[in-house]
Amino acid sequence: MLDEYLKLQLNGRLDEAESGYRALLASQPDNVDVLHMLGALRRQRRDYAEARLLFDRAYALAPDRADVLLDLAGLYLLDGDNVGARVTVERALALDPNLPGAYNLLAQLVEAQGDGAKAESLYRTSLRQREDDPIALGGLGRILLDRGELDKALSYLTAAADRAPKDGVIQLYLARALTLKGNTTFAEQAARNALALQPNLHAARFLLGQLVLEAGNVDEARAHFTGLLDVADFRAIALFGLGDVVRKSGDLEQAVALYRQALALQPRQVRAVQMLAGSLAALGREDEAVALYRQYLTDYPEELTIEAALGDLLSQLGDLAGAQAVWNQIAQRRPGDPTPLQRLALLHERFGDHAGADALAARVAEFTADDPDLILLRARSAQREGRDADAVALLETLRPLQLHPRHVSQAAHRYGVLADRRDDVAQALPAFVESQSMLEARVHEQPPLTDEFLARLSEPAPAPAGKAPVFLVGLPGGMVERVAALISGQPGVQLLRDRAMGTAQRRDDFFNPAFAAFTADPQQAAERRARWDAEAARTGADLEGQVQVDWLLRWDARFLPLIRHSFPGATLVIVEREDSRDLLVNWLAYGWLEGFPAFDPDAAATWLGTALEHTRICNEAQGLKVVRVDPDALFADPIGNGRALAQALGLAQLVPGGPQFGLGGLPLGLPPGAGRRTKACLPAPTPNCRVAADGSTGACAPAGSGSGRGASTQ
């Protein structure tokens, strides 16, 4: 009869099985097997109290029954009594060294105590007893995952999931391994499986929220994280997840608030600290981000992840000395780790200490010869020294490596520059295109300009009133970013760069503009100016004490009515090169700012032609000052050729900036006269975007006509 009731239990017919067990127990109260089976059923039904009573009675009657001791140990574990559980399972193994399941339970206990090596040995012992034991396979997979042996972990966890498809915990760890492997589609399915099997498996809900957020399903992610807010041990990471949700939605201020709430509950949450710092930096609050990292390291000085993040942040902010100090400290604490040496090599290169960079790169090569960053560093060094063949040979060693898109882009760019130096257009152009092919494009459209619009520009403008800002405009490949760097170093001048440098942008009328609403109504114009002032002040602009230069990355001539009426008397500084093909070849070769890749020369030339007309038209706007700057002439003689720019900034003369070079001390762009054969193969961007009253499109003056050398006022 006992076997029949066991079959009922295994088939899920628990009520019938329990009735049978209890009937037998009524007639045989000292039957150890009945007590044991009924105890196992009550445990299955989560009645741990009665299960404990039944197991205790069975053990009292048969203290040599190892299987009863093992089940008692399992109950101790469920009660949180790990010490009692370990003592009991070890007694069970002393009675029966081959007891199925005992090594798995003991492995879980020693793993919880931090002895991963012992746990691994016990799981392997269990697998020698039964090679397809899913608990042992899953346990080994979990240990290997924690150790970073991802491929082995994934193999064990996949095998465990195949043998125990209804084990939610195994599905959870499989999802984690798949996530780390980058297979997010299957990871999401495994996380959903885990949650379907165990709806209260909160770690699976959090992971699923992260995965669907990465896939762009913001609403579902928000629902998963919100569902964890009332779970005591998960409230902090729920807040962290919600911070990720609003950050992805673009609300960085709210993300900062949520990350701070999460850290108030779990101050050592490393990734939350990193995301908070990243959000602060994106808001332009870099000093707060640095202070956050420094305070964390004061509280937890051994946290190398945050120390490394601080070093990287300081490097991004241009504090090369600070970054070098941080990475030197990490290198001293971790003498066998090549990562700090690699970072220091790149910093030495940025400092201009090329010999020091090469020496550090050689030291890193003793640990690993296939570091893409340092191979690229050595290729730049060879190019700088005129050893182009050596540079190409170094780049060739990257081909068999698994490269990050950033490395692919840098290598392709370097191939293109080297090919251009030897006038090999057939190699240069495809390499330049490849260097930008993986970048996201957010290039704005610029429609044709009608005669009606042009007529509005010639209407009388309001008289200048108060202190108007300077607006900086430039096109891809035109070196406006270098002019911006020069402007930012001038005394008494403040460059507002948020629209161009990836930080959170001011929400004024240049942000998501409603062009049709830019009328001459004085009240509306005043309201728009007030919005600009408020947003500029919010982001730290000194409106009274300094000349404000607003860098308008995404220029559109339809901004002109807004500028004329809300900023009467404003100055437009337009950076443009004499030959429009210099714009195109530099855009192709060196890229531009985020969102502006050029991986189609014909499309890029067409867009530039339209964009050039949108800058040319500025001369027709009444009431504005227009200063055109030829960057090549400007940087050749900043004082002599920069007089008009200096006057626009309220200066007697410009303060020359330091030489601007890229990594490896190499030029930031092709100098005038370089790339002649490459340019000859490119279409010339020609302004052609005016629409006459009859709807026909007319060609404009050739690009470059009417522009002089240096800076001129028109």
N, C-alpha and C positions, 0 to 999 in steps of 0.2 A: 504493500500500500504506500509506503514512504516514497518509493520510486515514482509511483503514479502522481503523487502530490508534487514531487520535484519537477516532473514534466509540465504539470499545469503552471507552476511558478515560472519556469523558463519560457513558457509560451505566453506569458503575460496575463494568465487567468488567476490573478492574485487572490480574489475573494474565495474562489473554490479551493485553491491550495491552502489558504489560511484556515478555512473551515475544517479541512481534512487534518491539518497539523494539530489543531486544537482538540479535535475529537480523539486523535491518537494520544495526545498528551494527557487528556482526562483519564484515559485507561492505563497509560504508562507514564506516570509523572517523573520517573527517573531515567527515561530513555534519552541518552545524551544526544543521539542523532536527531531526534525530534526537537529537542530543545535548541540544538544548533541550527536546524533548518528554519524553524519558526523565528529564531532570532535574526537570521539572515533576511527573512521576508520582512520583518518589522523594520529592519535597517533600510531595506529597499523602499519602504513606505515612509522613511524619515522619522519613525518613532524610535529615536535613539535611546530613550530612557528604558522602554520595555526591552529593546534589543540587548541593552547592557545587562538587565536582570536575567534574561534567558541565557546569555553567554556566561555570566558569572555562575549560574546554577550548573551549567554543563561543565565548566572548568572545575567546580568543587567536586563534582562526581567523577571527573576523569582528568586529573591534573597532568597526565602524560599525553593528552591529545593536542598535538602541535597545531592542527587546523583550527581548533577552538581558540587557542592562544593568539593565532594570527588575526582572527576576526576581532578579538578583544583589542589587540594593538591598533587595528584600524579605527575602532571607536575612540580609543584614546587620542588618536591623531585628529579625528573630527572634533573632539572636545578641546583641542589646542594643547593637550598634554603630550608634547613631543618627547619628553624624557621618559614618561611612563610607556609611551608607544615603543620607543627604541628598546627599553629593557625587556618588554614583553616579546617583541619580535625576535630579539636575540635569544631569548629562552626557547622560543618556538624552533629556531634554527638549530639550537643545541640538541633538541629532541629529534629533529628531522632535517638534516642538512640539504635535502633535496625538495623541501616543501615548496610547491608551486606558488608563486606570487610573493614569497617572503623577501626575496632579494630586491624586488621592485619597491616594496614598502620601506625596507631599510634604506635603499638608495634615496628615496624621497626625503627620508628623515635626515640623512647625513648631508644631502644637498641643501636642505633648509638651514643647516648649521654652517654652510659655506664651504664644505669640503667637496668640491666638484670632482676632484680626481678620484676620491673614494667612491663617490656616487657612480661615476663612469665605470669603475671596475665592477661594482655590484650589478649594474644594468647589463654589462657584458656577461657576467656570470649567469644572470637570468636568461640571456639569449642562448647560452650554451645548453641550458635545460630545454628551451623551446625557442627555436630560431625565428619564429614568426610572432613572438609575444608583442602585441601592440603597445602595451604599457612600457616595456623595456625599450622598444624602438623609439617611441615618443620621448621617453626620458633622455635617451642618448642624443636624439635630435635637438632637444632643448638645451642640453649642456654644450653641444657643439655650436649651436646658434649663439649662445652667450659668449663662447670663446672666439667667435668670429670666423669659424670654419663653415662658411655659408653653404658651399656645394655639398659637403658631407651631411650637414644638418638637414638640408632639403631632401637628400636621398632617404635618410632615416624617417623623417616626418611624413614624406609621401608614402613610404611603405607602411607606416603606422596607420595613416588615414585610410589606406586601402583595406587594412585588416580590421579596423574599428571605425567604420564610417559614421557611427552614431556617437562618437566621443567628441563632445564639444571642445574640450581643452586641447585635444590633438589638432582639431581644425583651426583653433586660434593660433597655435604656434606655427602651423603650416602657413597660415595667412601672414604671420610676421615674417617668416622666411621668404615667402614669395614677394612680399613688399620690399625687403632688402635686396632681393634679386632684381627688382625692377619690373616684375611681372604683375602689375597692379590689377589687371583684369581678373586673373585667377585668384589673386589675393583677396579681392573684393568678394568673389564667390565663396571662398573658404571662410571669410569672416561672417558672411550671411549664413552659411551652414552652421557655424558655431553658435550664432545667436538663435537660429531656429531650434537647435537641439537644446540649448540652455539659455532661455530668455534673460536670466539674471546673471549671465556671464558678462559683467560690465566692461571688462577689458576688451572683449570682442566688440561691444557697442562703440567704445571709443575708437578702436582701430578702424571700424567700418566708417565712422564719421570722418576720420582723416582721409580714408581712401576715396569716399564719394566727393569730399571737398576738392581733392586733387583732380578728380574727374570733372569738376565744374558744377556738381549738383549741390549748390549752396543751401537750398531749403532743406534737403534731406539731412545734410551734415548738421545744420542748426538743430533739427529735431532730435538727432541722436545725442548731441552734446547737452541740449536742454534737459533731456530725459535723465541725465546723470547728475544734475545739480543737487538733487535731494539725497543722493547716495553719499553717505558721510566720507568714505575714503576716496571718493572719485570727484568730489566737488571742485577741488583745485584743478585737476586736469580737464574737467568739463569747462571751467572758466577759460583755461588755456585754449581749448578747442574753439570756444566761441570767439576768443580773440583772433584765432586764425580765420574764422568765418568773416568777421567784419573787416579784417585786414585785406582779405581777398576781394571784398566788396569795395575797397578803397577808403573805408572810414578808419584812418590811422589813429585819430584821436581816441575813438572808442576802443580800438585795439589796445592802445597804451593803457587805458583804464582797466580793461579786463585782464591783461597780463599782470598788472600791478595787484589786482585782487587775488589772482592765482598765486603769485609769489608771496603774498601776505600769509597764505595758508601753507605753502610749501616753498620756503625761501631757497632751497637748494635745487630747484627744478631748472636744470642747466639750459634746456632748449627754450624754456619760457624767458629766461634772462636774455638769450641770444635774440629771440624774436622781438622782445621789448626794445632792446638796443637797436635792432634793425629798423623798427618802426620810428623810434626817436630820430635816428639819423635821416630817415626818409622825410621826416617832418622838418628837417633842417636844424634839429636840436642835437647836433653832434656832441656838444660839450656834455649834455646830459647822458648821452650814450656812453661816452668815455668814463664819466663819473660813476655810472651804474656798474660798469665792469670793474673799476678800481675798488669800489666799495665791496663788491662781491669777493674780490680777491683779498681784501682786508679781513673779511669774515671767514673765508674758506681759502686760505693761501695755497693749498695743494691742488686746486682744481685747474689742471693744465688746459682743459678745453676752453675755459673762459680766458685764461691767460693768452692762449693762442688767438682767440677771437679779438682780444684787445690789441695784440700785435698787428693783426690784419686790418682792424679798423683804423689804427693810427697810420698805417701805411696808406690806406685809401684816402685819408684826410690830408695826406702830404706831410705828416709829422714823422719824417723818416728817422730822425734821431731817436724819438720816443719809441718807434717800432723796433729799431735796432736794439735799444736797451732791453726791451721785453724779450725779443728773440735770443739775445745773448744770455739772458737769465735762464730761459728754457733750455738752451743748449748746454749750459753748465749743469743743470739738474738732470738732463737726459743725454749723457755723452754718447750713448749708443744709438740715438734716434737721428736719422738723417733729415727729418722734416725741418727742425730749426736751422740747420746748416743751409738747406735749400732756400728757406725764406731769407736768410742773411745774404746769401749769394745774390738774390734778386734785389735786395735793398742796396747792396754795394753797387750793383749795376745802376740803379736809379740815382745813387749818390754821384755817379761818375767815376767810382773807384773800380775800373774795369779789371785791373790786375787782381785786386782783392776778390772780385766776383769770380774770376776764372779759377783762382786758387781754391775758393770754397766749393765751386762746382766740381773740381777734381777730387776734393775730399768726399763729396756726396757720391761720386762715381765709385768709390771704394765700397759703399754699401749697395748701391744699385746703379747699373749703367743705363737704365731705360726710363729715367725720370724725364717726362716730356718737357717740363719747364726748363730744365737745365740743358737739355739738348738744344732747345730753342735759344737759350742764352749763349751757348757756345757757337751756334750758327750766326747769331748777331755779332758776336765777337769776331768771327772769321770775316764776315762781311765788312765790319768796321775797319779791319786791317787789310782789306783788299784781297783776301783769300776766298774769292767767290766759289771756286771749285770745292774747297773744303766745306764751305757753308752748305752747298748743295748736297755733298756727301753726308753731312750730319742730318740734314732734313730727310734724306732717304732712309735713315735708321728708324724714323718714326713710323714708316709704313706698316710694319708687322704689329705695332702696338695697338691696344684698345685705347683710343683717345677720347677725351672730353671734346665736345664741339668747340670749345674755346681754343684748344690746342690745334684742332683741324683748321680753324679759321686763321690762327697765327701762322701756321706752317704754310698754308696756301698763299697767304699774303707775302710771306718771305720768298717763296718760289717765284711769285709774280714780280717782285721788286728785282730779284736777281736776274730773271729773264729779261726784264726791261733794260737793265744795265748793259746787257749784251745785245740789245735790239732784237730780241727773239719774241716778236709779237705773238706768234702762234702758241708760245708757252705762257706768255705774260697774261693775255686777256682771259683765257680759261681759268688760270690760277686766281686772278683777281675776282672773277665771278664766283668761284668756289669759296673764296674766303668769306663771302657774305651770304652764301646760299642758305644757311641754316638760321639766319637772323629773322626775327619777327618784323614784318613791315607794317608801319602805321603812318605812311606818308599821306598827307592830307591833299585833297583835291582842290584845285583852284580853277573856278569856272571862267569862261570868257567874260570880258568886261564890255558892257554895252555903251553906246553913245550917250544914253540917258545918264548912266552912272558917271561918265566922264564930265558931262555937263554939270552935274552936282558938285564935282570937285572944283570947278572954276567959279562957283558962286562965292560972294564975299564971305570971309571967315570972321568969327568974333575976334575982337582985339585981345592981345595977350593980357592975362590977368593972373598975378601971383607967380609962383615958382613952378614951372612946368618941367616934367622929367625929360630925359633923353631916351629915345627908343633905339635899340640896337637890332639891326636886321642883317641877315646874311644867309647864303644858300649852301647846300652841301658842296664840299670841295673848295669852298671859297675862303677858308681859313678864318672865318668869323670867330671860332672858338679861341684862336690864338690872339686875336684882337681883344676878345673879352678878357682873356688872362692879363693882357697888357693894361686894359682899363681898370681891372680890379686892383691893380697895384698902384694906382695914382692917388696922391693925397687928396682927402676931402671928397672922394668919389666912392659911391657904394653901388656895386653891381648886383642887381636882383636876378639871380640865375635859376630860380626854381622852375621856370618853364622849360629849361633846356637840360638840366642836370639830373633829372630823375627824382627830384625831391617832390614832396606834396605841393601841388601848385596852389597859388592864390585863386580863390573863387570870385574873381572879378569879371568884368564884361569881356575880357580877352579869353576867358575859360568857357568852352562850349558857347561861342558867340552866337547871338541872334542878329545876324547882319541886317536883316530887313528892319529891325527896330532902331537902328542907329540914325535917328532923325536929327534935325537941327533944333528941336524943341529945347529951349534953355533950361527948363526945370529938369527934364530927363537927363540932359547933358550934365547938369550939376550933380544929380543923383549918381550918375556913373562915375564921375570924378570922386565923389565921396566914398563910393565903394572901393575904388582903386586905392585911395588914401588909407582906408580902414584895413584892407587886406595887406597892404604893404607894411603898415605899422604893426599889424599882428605878427608878421614874420620877421620883425626886427629892423625894419627900415628906419633910418634917422631922417625923417622928412624935412626937418628944419635945419639940421646942421650940415648935411652932405648933399652933393649932387646925386640924384638917383638915376641910374641907367637900367632900364627895363629891357632885358634881352627877350625879344619876341621870336622864339624858335620857329613857330609855324606861321610865317608871314602870309598875309592875304591882303591885297589892296583894298578889300572891302572894310578893313579896319580904318581906312583913312577918314571917313566921316566921323567915326568915334573919336579919333585923335584930334581932328580939326575942331570939334565942338566941345569936347570935354577937357582937352588939353591945349587950348589955343596958344600958339607961339612955341609949341614943342619942337624939338629937333629930332630928325631921323638920321641916324648914322647907318649908312648902307655899305656893307663890305662886299666888294666885287672885284674879281680879277680881270685883267685887261682882255685876256683871251678866254672866251666862254668854254673852249675845249679843255682849258686847264681845270675848270670846275669839274667837268665830267671825268677826266682821267684821274684826278685826285679822289673824287668820290668813289670811283671804281676801285682804285688801288688801296685807299686808306679807310674807306667807309666814312661814316659820320657819326652823329649822336644817335642815341637809342631810338629805334623805330624808323630809321632812315637807311636801310640797306640798299645797295645798288647792284643787283645781280642780273639785270637785263639792260645792256648798254642802250638799246634803241628806246626802251621805255623810259630809262633815266634821262636820255637826251630830250625826249618829248616833254617830260615833266619839267626839266630845267628850262626849256624854251618858254613854257607857260609861266614858270616862277620868275624868270628874268623880266617878263613884261609886267608882272605884278610889282616888281621893284622899280622898273623904269617909270611906271605911271606916277610914282610919288612926286616927280617934278611938276606934275600938273595940278597938284593939290594946293590951293591958295591958303596962305596963312601959316604954312609950316616951313621950317628950315631943313634943308636936305644937305647932308655932308656925305660925300661918297669917298670911300677909302680903298685904295689899291693896297692890299696887304703886302705884296712883294716889295713895293716901293717903301711902304711904311717901315717894314722891318730892316730894310737896307739902311735907312736913315730916320729913326723915330723922331728926332728933333727937327730936322730940316723938312722932312716930308709929312710930319704930323702936326703942322701948325693949325690947320683947320679943325682937326679932331681935338687938339688941345683947347682951342677957343670954344668949341661946343661943350667941353667939360668944364669951362670956367677956369682954365689953367693958362699960365704964361707959356709953358712948354711941357711936353710929355717927359716923364721920368722913364728912361729906357728900362725895359725889363731885362732879366737875365736871358741868356740863350735858351731857346726852347728845343729840346730834343726828346725823342722817344726812347724806349728801352734800348740799351746798348749804345747810347749816344748817337743814334742814327736819326736822320731827318724826320720831321713830322710832315710828310707830304713830299711830293716831287717838286724840286726847285724849278724856277722858270728855265725853259730850254731842255729839261730832262723829258724823257719819254716821247721824243719827237715822232718816232715811228709808230708808237702805240697811239698817240693822238691822231696821227694821220689816218688810222684805220677806224676812227670813231666818227659818228655823225656830229655835226656842229649844232649845239643847242641854239635855236633861233627863236626869239620872241615872236609869237604868232597868235595871240589870244584876244585880239580886239574883235568885237562883233559890231558891224555897222547897223544902222537903223533897219536895213532891209534883211538883216540876219546873216549876211555874208561875213566870212572871217578874213581879215586882212593881215598880211605879213608885216612885221614891224622892222625897225632898223636893225641891222646886224648886231649881234651881241658884241659889246665892247666899243661900239661907236659912241662918241660923245663923252667918254670917260678919260680923264687925264691921269697922270702919274701922281702917286701920293694921295693926299686928302684934299678935296676941293669942295667949295660951297657953291650950291646952285640954287 
